[in-house]
Amino acid sequence: MPGPDAAPPVGARERFTLTPGRYRVVVAVALALLAAIVVTGAAVRLTGSGLGCEDWPNCSNEQFIAASNVNQAIEQVNRLFTGLVSLSVIAAVLGSLRRRPYRRDLVWWSWGLVAGVVGQVVLGGITVLLSLNPYVVAAHFVLSQVLVANAVILLWRNGQAPGPRAPVVDRTDLVISRVAVAFAALMMISGPAVTGSGPHAGDERAERFGWFIPDVTRVHSINMWLFLATLLVVLVRLGRRGAPEGVIRRGRALLAAIVAQGAIGYTQYELGIPAWLVAFHIAGATLVVGLTVWWHLGLSAPVGRPQSDGPDRPAAPTGANA
């Protein structure tokens, strides 16, 4: 497979090429599968199927694929689903090489997906071999969210003109938004801390962090409130300053997702952390990550150029780079 810096073959310039719109579909499929595998991975843990297959990459010493019981079947389906994710990521790389006009930055971001999926496969194997060590399981989840963020960035940049970018909002608003993104990132760490201390560690024999779950839940809750408050501050400021409609609209979508996610979190705690509600909470966390990245990316625009395929035409950029 050619490297990111390889120029497109001259003789094949008009063959097997993709428009930005078609490449957008390829990346959107990869993003959907990367988000879906977060939920299927959660299903493995929530059903106690984390050690349904006792070995890796084989399911057992005797069989590569096995489904003699429910736990094995669930774990096996999740492993096989990884193959679909891998194919979609390979398609994103090949599509970036055949996209016209050719964009080197898109090739590099697509290769980031490959690196992340390889890392996930390795972490998945280590997770099984270490009998669901909570630190490795947490790292597995965090890397999943990094992959989702990478795919969102690739999707966004595909619809943007290349070259220098500048903010479409005030510098102070940009700084506050970065603080909000930092709180969102911390939530992807404090969340697994709660899970790794609770009842859904993937198997009854699996090791836990050993932290007092009301305490780690309280930390995660405070993290969420700080994220919500910071986002509210920047949205109020943006509304008063007449920020572009697209920025406000994406911010409101993110705000709604955070409120819904918080409601699910408090409900699941009050109900004794039922597995089905935890699954919704993990799906919501993935949605929040995607919307956070999508919103923050929209705070800047190409300098002096209209967006080629994006959702909103940028206002006149001001200030420093986002």
N, C-alpha and C positions, 0 to 999 in steps of 0.2 A: 504494500500500500504506500503511495507517495507521501512524502513528508509535508508539513504545513507550508513550507516555503517553495514547494515545487510549482512551477508555472503550468498552466493548463496546456495539454498537447495541442500543437498548432493544427495538425492534420485532422484532429477530431473536434475542432472548435464548434462546429455546428451539429455534432451528433451527441445524443444522450445528454442534453443540457437541461437545466431547470431555471425557470423564471423565479424571481424572488417570491412570488405568490405560491408557486408550487413547492418551493423549498420550505416555505412557512408551514405547509401541511405536514411535511416530513418531520420538522422539528416539533410541531404540535403533537404529533403521534408519539414521538419519543418522550415528550414532557408528560403526556397522559399516562404512559406506561411506567415512567419513573415515579409518578405520584401513586399509581395503583399498587406498585410493588411495596410501597411503604405500608399500605393497608393489608396486603396479603402477608407481609412479614409480621405485622401486628397480630393477624389471625393465628399465625403459628404460635406466638407467645401466649395469646389469650386463651387458646384452647389447650395449653399445656403440651403442645406438640414440638417444643424446641429440641427435644432429644428423641423425637420419633424415629429419626435416622441416627444411628449411633456412630456413624463414621462419615468421612468426607474425603474425596468427592463421591465415593460409593455410599449407598444407603446403609449397607452392612458389609461385613467381611465376605459374604457369599454373593451378594446381589448389588448391582449398580442401581437398579430401580426396584423398589418394593412398595407394596401397598396392602400388606396383610392385616393392618388395623387402621382405625381412623386417624390416629396421630401420625403414622407413617405416611398415609395418603396426603394429609394436609401439608406436612413438611416437604413431601416429594413434589406436590403441585407448585409450591412456592419456589423450589429449586428449578423446576422446568420453566416457570414463568420468567426466571432470570434469563433464560435463553431468548425469549421474545424481546426483553429489554435490550439485551446485547445486540440483537439484529437491528432494532430501531436505532441504536446508537451508531452502529456501523453505517446504516443508511444516512444518518445525519452527517457523518464524516464524508462519505462518498458524495452526498448531495452538495456539501459545501465546496468540494473540488469541481463539481460540474455545474454549479450555479453561475449564471451570467447576469450581470457582470460579476467577475471573480472578485472575492473579498478575502484577503489574507486573514483579517481579524476573525471572520466567521469560521475559517478553517481551524484557527487556534482554539476558539471556544468549543468547537465540536470535538476536538481532540481532548479537551478537558473532560468531556463526558466519558470518553473511552478510559481515561486514567481513573476516573471515579468508579466506573463499573468494575474495572479490574481490582481496584481497592476493595470494593464491596464483596467480590467473590473471595478474595483472600481473607477479609474479615469474617465472612460467613463461615469459612472453613475453620478459622481459629476459634470462632464462637462455639462450634460443635466440639472441637477437640479439647477446649477448655471447659466443657460442660456448662455453657451459658454464663461464663464469668460476667458479672454485671457491668464492669468497666468496658469490656469488649462489646457487649450488647449495646451500651450507650453510644460507643464510638460508631457502631454500625448504623444506629438511628441518625446520629449527627451527620455522617457522611451521606446518608440518603437525602437529608435536607439540603446539603451542599450541592448535590447533583440536581435537585429540583431547581435551586437558585441558578445554577449554571445553565440549565435548559431554558429558564425564563429569560436570562440575559441573552442567550443565543437567539431566541425567538424575537426579542425586542430589537436587537441590533440588526437583524435581518430586514426589519421594516424601517430602518433609519439610514440616512445618507452617511457615508464614511467621512472621516476627517475630524478636525477639532470640534469640541463641544463646549458650551457655556451654559450656566444656569438660566432658567426662565423665572426664577424666584429670587427674593432678597437673600443676601449672604447669611443673615441671622436665621432665616427660615431654613436655609440649607443645613446649617449647623445643627439646629434642633431636630431636623429630619434624620440626620446621621445619628443623633443620640437615640432616636426612636428605633432605628435599625439595629443599633447596638443592644437595646433592651430586647428586641425580637430575637437576636442571636443568643442572648443569655437564656431566653425562655426555652430554646432548643437544648439547653444544657440542664436547666433546673427541672424541666419536664421528665427526662429520663432518670433524674435523681429520685423523683417521686415513684416512678414505675419500678425502678430497681430496688426500692425499699418496700414495695407493696406485694400483694398476693399474686400478681400476674408476671412472674419472672420467666415463664416458658416451661417450667417443669417443677414439680413439688420438691425435687432434690436440688434444684438450682440454688446457688449461693445468692444472698441478698447483700446490699450495702451494709445493712445493720443499723441504719439511721432511724430515728423515731419518726414515723411517717407523718404525724401531725406537724412536726417542725419543718420537714422538707416541703410539705404541702403549703405551709404558710409562706415559706420563702418563694415558692413558685407563684403563689397568689400575689404577693407583693410585687414580684417581677412583672406580672401581667398588668397590675394597676399602674405601675410606673410607665409601662409601654403605652397603655391606654391614655393616661394623662398627658404624656409627651405628644402623642399624635393629636389629641384634642387641641392642645396649645397651638401646634403648627397649623392645623386646619382652620382654627379661628383667625389666626394671623393671615393666612393665605386668603381667606374669604374677605377680610377687611381690605386687603391690598389689591383685590381684583386679579388674582392669579388665573391662569388659563383654565377654562372649563374642564379640560381633560384631567388636569391635576386635581381639581376639586372632586371630580367624579370618581377617580380612582382612590382618592383618600377616603371618600365616604364608603366605598365598597370595602376597603380595608377595615374601617371603623366598625361596620356592621359585622364583619367576620370575627373581629376580636370580641365584640359583645356576645355574639352567639357562642364563641368558643369558651368564654368565661362562664356563661350560663351552663353549658354542658359540664364544665369542670366542677362547679359548685354542686350541681345536681348529682354527678356521679359520686362525689365524696359523701353527700348526705344519704345516698342510697346504698352505701357500702361498697362502692367501686365495682358495679356489675360489668362483666367483660364486654357486653354489647355496647354499652355507653362509652367505655374506654376506646373501643374501635372508632366510634364517631369522633371522639376527642382527638385521636391521632390523625384521622382524616382532616379534621379542622385545623390541626397544627400545620399540616402540609399546605393547606389552602392559605393560611395566614402567611407562611413563608413566601409562597409564590406571589401573593398580592403585595406584600411588603416590598419585595424586590421590584415588582412591576411599577408600583407607585413611585419609589425612589428614583428609578431610571427616568421616569417622566419629568423629573425636576430639572433636566438639562436637555438641550437640543443642539443639533449641528449648527455651527456658526455660519450664518448667511446662506443656509440651504434649506429648502423645504424637505419634510420627511417624505421618503419615497413610498412607503407602504405602511406607515404607522397609523394609530387611531386618531391622532390630533395633529393639526398643523401648529408648529411652535410659535410662540410669541418672540419678540425681539430678545435675544439673550442678553443677560447682564451679569456682571460680577465674575468671580473666579470659577474654574472648572469644578463640576460636581464630582 
